[in-house]
Amino acid sequence: MVLKTQIISLFFSFLYGIFFYILVSINHKYLFNSKIIFKIITSFLLVISNVFLYFIILRIINNGIVHIYFIFCIILGNYVCKMLYKLFVKKR
């Protein structure tokens, strides 16, 4: 894979980690106000739709090639968003 494509894929994976954290936090708020069936269906649909969306966009960027460091970038983006949320929002 070309270096430019790898950098774009890494940056996209990082941003997708941030996007995923935001969606999970929104979903987390709704899970406490619902029944168990709704919780299971909502969580399942959230994960499946996000995985499909990630692979569709990754297929556009680099023909759907997934490396382990892309997953590390998703986790890093998720972690960075969590730390920024704690730093800026929880202080208020």
C-alpha positions as CSV (number, residue, x, y, z in Angstrom):
1,M,0.0,0.0,0.0
2,V,1.3,3.5,-0.8
3,L,2.4,5.7,2.1
4,K,-0.2,8.4,1.2
5,T,-3.0,5.9,1.4
6,Q,-1.8,4.5,4.7
7,I,-1.6,8.0,6.2
8,I,-5.1,8.8,5.0
9,S,-6.3,5.5,6.4
10,L,-4.7,6.1,9.8
11,F,-6.2,9.6,10.0
12,F,-9.6,8.3,9.0
13,S,-9.4,5.5,11.6
14,F,-8.4,8.0,14.3
15,L,-11.4,10.3,13.4
16,Y,-13.7,7.2,13.2
17,G,-12.7,6.4,16.8
18,I,-13.8,9.8,17.9
19,F,-17.0,9.5,15.9
20,F,-17.6,6.0,17.5
21,Y,-17.1,7.4,21.0
22,I,-19.6,10.1,20.4
23,L,-22.2,7.7,19.1
24,V,-21.7,5.2,22.0
25,S,-22.0,8.0,24.5
26,I,-25.3,9.1,22.9
27,N,-26.5,5.5,22.8
28,H,-25.4,5.1,26.5
29,K,-27.8,7.8,27.6
30,Y,-30.8,6.1,25.9
31,L,-30.0,2.6,27.2
32,F,-30.8,3.6,30.8
33,N,-34.3,4.7,29.9
34,S,-35.5,1.6,28.1
35,K,-36.5,-2.1,28.4
36,I,-34.0,-4.9,27.9
37,I,-35.2,-5.9,24.4
38,F,-34.7,-2.3,23.3
39,K,-31.3,-2.2,24.8
40,I,-30.2,-5.4,23.0
41,I,-31.6,-4.3,19.6
42,T,-30.2,-0.8,19.9
43,S,-26.7,-1.9,20.9
44,F,-26.6,-4.6,18.2
45,L,-27.7,-2.2,15.5
46,L,-25.2,0.5,16.6
47,V,-22.3,-1.9,16.4
48,I,-23.3,-3.6,13.2
49,S,-24.0,-0.3,11.4
50,N,-20.8,1.3,12.6
51,V,-18.7,-1.7,11.4
52,F,-20.4,-1.7,8.0
53,L,-19.9,2.1,7.7
54,Y,-16.2,1.8,8.6
55,F,-15.5,-1.0,6.1
56,I,-17.5,0.8,3.3
57,I,-15.5,4.0,3.8
58,L,-12.2,2.0,4.2
59,R,-13.1,0.2,0.9
60,I,-13.3,3.5,-0.8
61,I,-10.0,4.7,0.7
62,N,-7.8,1.7,0.3
63,N,-9.8,-1.2,-1.2
64,G,-10.9,-2.5,2.2
65,I,-7.4,-3.5,3.5
66,V,-7.4,-3.6,7.3
67,H,-4.2,-3.6,9.3
68,I,-3.9,-4.0,13.0
69,Y,-2.6,-0.4,13.4
70,F,-5.9,0.9,11.9
71,I,-7.7,-0.7,14.9
72,F,-5.1,0.8,17.2
73,C,-5.9,4.2,15.7
74,I,-9.6,3.7,16.3
75,I,-8.9,2.8,20.0
76,L,-6.5,5.8,20.3
77,G,-9.2,8.1,18.8
78,N,-11.7,6.7,21.2
79,Y,-9.3,7.2,24.2
80,V,-8.4,10.8,23.1
81,C,-12.0,11.8,22.8
82,K,-12.7,10.3,26.2
83,M,-9.8,12.2,27.8
84,L,-10.9,15.5,26.1
85,Y,-14.4,15.0,27.3
86,K,-13.2,14.5,30.9
87,L,-10.9,17.5,30.6
88,F,-13.4,20.0,29.1
89,V,-16.9,18.9,30.0
90,K,-16.5,17.3,33.4
91,K,-14.8,20.4,34.9
92,R,-18.0,22.5,34.4
